[in-house]
Amino acid sequence: MILAGGLIGASYAFLATPQYEVSAVLRPAAINDLDALNRSGIYQLSPADALLKVGASLESYDTRLAFFRANQNLFEKFVRPGQTLEQSFEAFNRNSIRLTVPGADKKGSLSAYVKLQMTYSKDIDGVAIVNGIVDYAIDDERKQIANDVNVIVKNRLNEIKGKLNSARANYYVNKEAKIATLREIDSVKRAQLQDELKALRIQLKALRNDRVNQLKEAIGIAKSLGIQKPTTPSAFGELVNARSGSMVRTEINNQQTPLYFMGVDALKSELSALELRQSDDFTDPRVSQIAKELQLLASNREIEILNARKNEDLFLADVQPLRAELARLSNLNTDMTGLKLVAVDQQALEPLASASPNRLLIIVLGLFAGLVLGIFILLSRFVFVANSSDARLVATDSSVPLLQPRAQGGAVLIDSAR
């Protein structure tokens, strides 16, 4: 029986389809592998988080299905007639592949790793499948990070450009407001100067008319006094005294000499000049000063400079940090092709022997099962023989009368025939 059990176990061990097992182990990458990404300031990723991301991608149904679809030549043995591609993948995903993440709750610990295992039969390239899924998941996660980085950079660039556009619009508003203010100030000053000039001319004309009237009046007085030439009150007095007699006079006078002492000839000459005068502007220096100021107001150099600016962005206020950040983000390298997310601690290698069935163990178990079965049969036979012997012994002794108690306590013989 032991040999029979061993024979049966050996038959199963050598006739059963052998199953192989391969695995790949991933561990956290070195800090310097992610330093460039973290130093960019737009995306922070620790080695432990990167490992978890790759582990999540390896566990993702979509990632595995995408790899299954992209590499159907590796999964020809899993495809069954009458099944869709998704149904064949479901069987493979459920029965053949397994992910282990024992260190998921211990970030940065020595036990943090991700292990992908696959069990497969002969004629299936399990090594290529496991390594392919690992590479596909890492590459997929790398692309996802690259997309995230590109989106973040694009959003920040748009935000900075929006701030620059806002600063530029604010600058143009301030510039137009300043130009309008300068023009308004110039207009007000020009109007004030023109009003002053007009009033001054009216004043000068009034003064000229007053002078004309004064001259006419003085001419009348001079004619009545016979003063034809310019003289002084002293000289005029000596002339009168000389006519009346000799007299010596001493005169101290601090009052202004009346105009008629200029004499008729001088007064008429001045009157003629005043009547021929076309403008009184030259008589007051303030007129020329106003003309100078009006000429300066004809063109505002500050407004001309503001309008002549070529590069308006140079004059934007408080945008230097924005320009620096814009230049940094524009020159930022978002190519994640060389980004090392995880360290492949162990790649899947071709197994040296099948994982199942364990032929030696099965043969030993077969022998043990044969031994147990043999013992069980022997015990069963022994019990059966013993029971048979007891039955014959009872049958042999059945001819001996047996005593049966009566109700009154006496004994009766029971006929064996009964």
Sequence and secondary structure as in RCSB ss.txt:
>XXXX:A:sequence
MILAGGLIGASYAFLATPQYEVSAVLRPAAINDLDALNRSGIYQLSPADALLKVGASLESYDTRLAFFRANQNLF
EKFVRPGQTLEQSFEAFNRNSIRLTVPGADKKGSLSAYVKLQMTYSKDIDGVAIVNGIVDYAIDDERKQIANDVN
VIVKNRLNEIKGKLNSARANYYVNKEAKIATLREIDSVKRAQLQDELKALRIQLKALRNDRVNQLKEAIGIAKSL
GIQKPTTPSAFGELVNARSGSMVRTEINNQQTPLYFMGVDALKSELSALELRQSDDFTDPRVSQIAKELQLLASN
REIEILNARKNEDLFLADVQPLRAELARLSNLNTDMTGLKLVAVDQQALEPLASASPNRLLIIVLGLFAGLVLGI
FILLSRFVFVANSSDARLVATDSSVPLLQPRAQGGAVLIDSAR
>XXXX:A:secstr
 HHHHHHHHHHHHHHS  EEEEEEEEEE  GGGSHHHHHTSS    HHHHHHHHHHHHH HHHHHHHHHHTGGGG
GGG  TT  HHHHHHHHHHHTEEEE TTTTSTT TT  EEEEEEEETT  HHHHHHHHHHHHHHHHHHHHHHHHH
HHHHHHHHHHHHHHHHHHHHHHHHHHHHHHHHHHHHHHHHHHHHHHHHHHHHHHHHHHHHHHHHHHHHHHHHHHH
T  S   HHHHHHHHHHHH          S   GGGGHHHHHHHHHHHHHH    GGG HHHHHHHHHHHHHTS 
HHHHHHHT S GGGG TT HHHHHHHHHHHT     TT   EEEEE     SS SB  HHHHHHHHHHHHHHHHH
HHHHHHHHHHHHHHHHHHHHHGGGS EEEE TTS EEEE TT 
